[in-house]
């Protein structure tokens, strides 16, 4: 696709999604503030061109959005949950209408492949569908009281304002993972997206506002504030925001957790991953190859679930190594809007420098670089954000291996003996998000999934580490933060639990048989 064709197509996409040449970075519903904050220019890593600019939200606009949300919450919480679910259903239908242009904007602004951009919008549609059904199932429990002629149960109520801090790598899906559930739970949301991907956030705000306006939903139920770290700090320290959901680096998550914890608020953290695949002697290598390659180079290694480490049994190590190094020679790198390419750019030039520095650290610690990545130049790579992927033989104990590098850097490590030894290596990092084992041995797979197996929040058998479905709870342990989003019973974090006891007798017996008379 020529540069002129890309520019023409993206201009049409921006027009369709209501993104202008210069945008406001603060909104409540369909009301956009006339903000005069600092200018954020969004350049595409695909071709280095300026897409559009945004005036960031100021402190005054943040305050106005919070107050608007508090006011909206008073009415929104009274709307029956199935009625809130109906509005989320309409959002899912509207996303179906906008799937192609929004997916294209995700690809162009963030740099992931067009198919992955479409897949991200599909995640939004899927979580809306999930939330619609859930809106009729926000159930508590009926409990048995020890006191006669008493009834006891627990129920869930909305929290209030949910603050959402999202990262550039999934610029729209993570917002919807949170909002679809928070809205059917009766909460209102204020979103602080990554300043690296502000335009996709504006597009989402416009789409949601269109649905909400059609249903007379109060403006403050859906708010957006675009800007730098100061807005994330404001959300974290704001006592009026009972829950802050933050996706990003472990460093950022620790700061959020500390600030929210000091005020005894709740935080939902989705942080770094250092994900490993164990490959055992019985593994079907026809499955291993696509699972590993997509996991390692999909989204240019910029998923929190990207495959970082391979732990391979020594009896098949050389064979797997040869298969992978040959496969890497076939990876086509270029414009992610061209569906013949496997890998697009990194998010920006800083990410390129971090990646190249990591490769040098691998060498300095004694690693053997089998396929050495480099920055790509020349026609098609003018943005300066394109790199080729790397495979290196390492020891798991290397400092650089213990650290998550957000790039297509894949480490190979041998193990010998039983699968227990491989699991020990896999677990010997500070992160605990996603993990996988390839085996046809049922004992090995069950060991991996046992309480003494993988210590990650996600543990897969015969599929890769990347690509979670919305039906299951998503999240991880250790320095990944412990949060859970999306499916299963993740909805409970967006609500407060209340235990109710009702005495319908003529007496007042006390619990535990205590007597109190006067």
N, C-alpha and C positions, 0 to 999 in steps of 0.2 A: 504494500500500500504506500503510495507516494506521500510526501510531507504535505503537499497541498490537499490531497484527499483526506488525510487525517485531520487537518485543521478545519476543513469544511464539515466533516462528520462531527467533530467534537463541538463546533459552534452550534450545530443543530441540536445536539444532545443538551448543551447548556441551556439553550432556549426552551427546550421541552421540559427541563427540570426547574426552570425559573431561576437559574444562576446567571447573574449579570456580570458585566465587566468589572464593576466595583460593587461590593456587597456589604450590607450590615452584618455584623457578627453577633447580634443579640436579638432574640425573638421570644415572645410568648404566644403560642399558637400561630395565627396568621399575622400578628402585629410585629413588625420589624422596627426596632429602635433606630433613631437617626444618630447612631453612635459616632463619636469622634476619637475613638481609641487609635492605638498604633496600627499601621498598615501591615497586613500579612500578605505577601505575594506567594501564590501557589504555582510553582514551576513543575512541569511534568518530568519525571525521571526517564520517560520514554524518549523524548526528543529535546529536553532542556528548555522548552518554550514556556513562557508565561501563559497560564490558562486564564486566571482571573485573580482579583485581589479582594481582600476583606478588611474592613475596619473592625478591630477587635473590641470586645465588650469592655466597658469601663466598670469601675467599682459601683458607680451609681446604677448602671444597668443590671449588674449582678443583683444588687439590692432590690431593684424593682421586680426582677424575675422571681426572686425568693418570696417577696410579699405577695405577688400575684399568685404564686403557687399555693401559699398558705391559705389565701382566700378561696381559691378554686377547690382545695381539698375539702372544705366544709360542705360543699355540695356534692362533689364527686364521690365521696365515701358513702353517701346515702343512696346512690344509684345501685340497684341490685346487680350483683356480680354477673349474672347472665346477660344483663343489658350492657354492661361494660364489655363483656365478651363479644357481643354483637358488633360493637364499634371496632374492636380489634379484628374481627372477621372482615369487616369492610376495609380495614387497613391492608390485610393480606390480599384482598382482591385488587386493591389499588396498586399494590406492589407488583402484582402479576402484570398489570397494564404497563408499568414502568420498568419491568425487569431488564429489557434490552438496553435502554439508555442509561439506567442507573448502573448496570453491570459494566457498561462501556466506560462510564466516568470513573468507577472504581479502578478499572484496569489502567486508565490513562493517568489518573492522579496519583495512584499508589504504585503502579508498575507490575502488578500481578497479571497473569495471562487473562485474556478475555473470558475463557471458559471458567477460570477460577472466579472472575468477577461476577459472572452469571451465577455460579455456584454459591457465592456469598449472598446474593439477593435471594436465591432459593432458600437459604438458611433462614432469612427473615420471614419468608412466606411460610416455611414449615413451623417456625416458632409461633407465628400467629395462629396457625391451625391448631397447634398443641394447646395454646392458651385459651382458645375458644372452648374446647372440651373441658379444660381445667376450670373454667369459670363456673361450671355447675358441680364441681367436686372439691371445693375448698372446705373439706370436711375436718371436723374435730373428732373427739372420742366420747362415747358415753361410758361413765365410770360408776362403780358401785360404792356407795357411801357406807361407812361402818355404823352410821347413826340411823335409827329407824325412821321411816317416812321422810326420807331426804332423797333428793336427786342431785347427782353431780355429773358434770361434763366439762370438756374444754372446747374452746372455739378460738378462731383467729380473726383479728381485726387489722385493718391497714395501719401502716406506720405513720405515713404523712408524706414528706418530701424525700425522694430518693435522688441522691447525687450520683451521676454517672461520669466517670473519667475513662475514656477509651483511647486505644493506641492506633497507630497508623496502619498496622498490618491487616487488621480487619476493621476498616473504617466505618462500616455500616451494620454488619451482622451483630457485633457485640452490643451495640446500642439497642438493637431490637430484642436480643436475648433478654436484656434487662427490662426494657419498657413494656414489652408484650405481657410479661408476668406481673410487673409492678402495677400496670394499669388495670388488669383484671382483678388484682388484689385490692384495688381502691386507692392506690398511691398516686401522687403526682411526681413528675420527673423533671430534673434540670440536668442538661447534658453539656459536659465540657469535652469536646472531641480533641484529637491531636491537632496541633497547629500545623502539622505537615500535610493534613488532608482535610482542610476546612470546607472545600466545595461539596464533597459528598455529604457532609453534615447539613449544609444548607439545603441540598436537594431533599434529604430525608425530612427535614423540618417542613418543607413545602408540601411534601406528599402527605405527611401526617396531618398538617394543618387543614388541608383540603377535606380530609375525611372528618375531622373534628368539627369544622365549620358546618358541614352538612348535617351534623347531629347535635348542633348547639352545645357542644362540650365547652366548658369554661376555658379561656385561653391559657391559664396558668397550669393546666394539666400537662402540657408539653412545652418545655422551655429549652432554649439553646443559648449558651454563652461560649463564644470562640475567643481564645486568647492563650496566653502563656501559662507558666507554672503558678503565677499569682492567683489565678482562678481556681486551680486545683487546691492550693493552700487554703483559699477562702472556704471552699466546700468542706475540706477536712476539718477546719476549725469551727465551723458554723453549728451551733447547738440546735438550730432550727432544721438541720438535715440529719435525721436519726440514722440513716443508712447511707454510706458512701460505697459504691461499687467501683473498684479501680482495676484496670487492666494495663499492664506495662511491665517495666523492669522491676527486679527485686529491690533495687535501691529506692525507686519511687514508692513502691508498696510499703516498705518499712517506714518511710516518712509519713505516708497516709495513715498507716496503722497506729503509729505513735500519737499523731495529732488526734485522731478519732478516739483512740483509747483513753487519752487524758480527760476527755469529756464524757467518757463512758458511753460513747455511741457504738454503732455496729458498723463493721467494715466487711465487705466481700472482696477478697483479693484474688486476682488471677495474674500470676507473675511469671517469672522465668521458668524455662524448661531445659533440661539437658538429657534429652530422651535417647534411650538405647534400644536396639534390637538384638536379641540373643539368637544366634543361628546354630542349631544343634546338628549332629551328624545325620539325623533322620529327616532334616528339613527338605521340603520340595523346592528346589532352587528356581523352578519356573515361577513360583509365587514370590520368592525372595527378591528377585531382580526388580520387578516393577514396584514392589512395596518399598524397597530401599531407595531406589532412584527418585521416585516421586517424593518420598519423605524427605530426602536430602536436598533436592534442587527445586521442588515445587515452591512457588512464591519466593524463589531465589533464596531459600533457607530462612525466610523471615516469618515463619509460623512459630508460635510458642510450642507447637507439637512437632516441629521439624525434627527429622532424625539426625542426631549429632554423633552417635557412637554405635559402632557395630562390635559385638562381642561374639567371636566366631570360634568354634571348636577347632583345635589344632589339626585334627584329622582331615578337615575340609578347608582349612584356612587358605591355602595357596589357590585352590580351585575357585573359591568365592572371590578372592582378590583379583584373579585374572579376569573373571566374568565382569566384575564391576569396572575395572580399569578399561576394558574394551567397550563397555556400555557408555562410559563417560565420553569416549571419543565420538559418539554418535549424537550427543546432546547439541541441539541447535539453539543458538542464543540470538535474540533480537527483539524487535518490536512486539510486545505482548498482544497487541491487537491483531497480529498476523498469527492465525491458529496453527500454522506449520512450525512455529517456534516452540521449544519446550520451556525456555527460561527467559525471563525479562530482566530488567535492571534492579539494582538495589534502590532503596528509597532516595538516597542522596549521596553526594561525594564524601561526606563525613563517614557514612557507612562503608564506602569503598576503602577509605583509609584505615578504618578499624579492622576490616577484613584482611587487608594486606599486612597490617601489623601483626595480626594473629598468626598468619602463616610464618612470619619471621620468628615469632615466639616459639612455634612448634619446632622449628629448626634449631633454635638456641637451646631448647631443652633436650635435644637429641632425637627428635622424631624423624622418620624417614618419609619424605614427601613423594608419593607415587605419582600423583597427578597434581601439578602445581597451578593454582589459579593465578590469574593476572587481570589487571585492568585492561579493558578492550578499547581500542581506538580505531578511527577510520570511519568509513561510510556506514551509517546506521547506528553508530555509537557516539554521536556528537554530544550527548548529554553528559558524558563522563561518568555515568552511573552503572555501566555494564561491566561485568566480570565473568571469568570462567570459573567453574567449580574446582574444588580441591579434595583429594583423598590423601590421608597421611596415616602411617603406622606409628602408634604411640603407646605409651603406658598410661593407664587410667589415672595414675597419681600425678601426672604433669599438672602444673598450676593452670596452664592455658586450657587443658581438657576439663578441669573442674569448673571453669568459667564458661558461661554461655556466650558464644559468638553468633550474633544474629546475621548469618550469612551461609553460603553453601560450602561449609567446611565439614567434611565427614572423617571421623577417626575410626581406624581399625585396631582392634585389640584381640589377642588370642586368649583362649582359656583351655584348660585341660581337665580331664576327669569328669566328675558329675556336673549336672546342671546347677547344683548348689553353688559351685565355684563361680559360674557365670552370673548367677543372681547376686552374689556378694559384690562382684565388680559393678554390676548395674546399679545397685543401691548405694555404692560408695561415692556419691556426689551430694551436694547440699540441696539440689532441686529434686522434685518428685512429681512431675506432671504426667507424662505419658511413657508407656513402655510396651514392648512387644516381644514375643518369642515365636520363632518358626520351628515347628517340630511336628512329627507324626507319632510321637511317643506320648500316650495319654498320661503316663506317670509324670513326665517332664512338664506337660502343660498344666496338670493339676498342682504340681509343686509350685510352679510359677504363680498360680492364682491363689495359693493358700495364704494363710495369715503370716507364714514365715517366708513368703515368696516376694514378689515385687512390692516395693513400698510406695508405689505411685498411685495417684488418684485414678488413672486409666491404665488398664493392663489388658492387652490384646493377644490373641493366639491366631497365628497364620494370616494376620493382616498387619499393616504398618502402624507407625505411631501417629500418623497424621490423618485427619479426616474423620472427625467425630460426628455422630448423628445427634439430632436435637432431643431425641427421646430419652437419652441417658443424661445424668447429671455430669457436667463438665467442670473439671478442676483438679487440683493436685495438693500434695502434702509438702511438708518441710518448707523450704524457702519459696515454694510456689504459692504459698499463702493460705492454703486450706479452704478457699472459697469453693462454692458450687453454683453454677449457673445452668440455665436451660432446662433440661427435663427432669424426670423422676420427681422427687419432692423438693426440688430447689426453690419452689415458690414460697416455702415457709420462711425463708430469710427476709422476704419483703413484708412480713406481717408480724404482729405481736400476739403472743399467746395469752389467753385468759382462761383461768379455771373458775367455774361457777358452781356454787352449791345452793340448792333451794330447799328450804325447810317448809313442808306443807302439813306439818303436824301441829297440835295444840301445845306442844312442849318445846323446851329449848335444851336438848341434850348437848353436852360438849364432847369434842373429840377426845380419844384416848381414855374415855370414862372419867374424866376429871369432874369433881363435884365442886360447885361454887354456890354457896347458899348464904343468904343474909336476910 
